[in-house]
């Protein structure tokens, strides 16, 4: 939605993007009642990276080169490393 809003100049996509963002923040704050902040943020950020990449490829026909894919994989590996080695 944010890409379709063209820099938040189109009202409908900008409004939808804002609503979806607020919904995400609400549910993330609800998860903090049962899950520690670090684990919640790690899960949120890795999910956001994956969903953004897949959405760009599937819906916006964005092309990714091997540097972009490698960088995304390294970020996800770093997040996974933090998650797996986190002491409860």
Residue pairs with C-beta under 8 A, 6 or more apart in sequence:
1 13
1 14
1 16
1 17
1 20
2 8
2 13
2 14
2 17
3 60
4 10
4 13
5 13
5 14
5 17
6 13
8 14
8 17
24 44
28 40
28 44
31 40
32 40
35 43
36 88
38 82
38 86
39 83
39 86
42 79
42 82
42 83
42 86
43 83
45 79
46 76
46 79
46 80
46 83
49 72
49 75
49 76
49 79
50 76
53 64
53 72
56 62
56 64
57 64
64 72
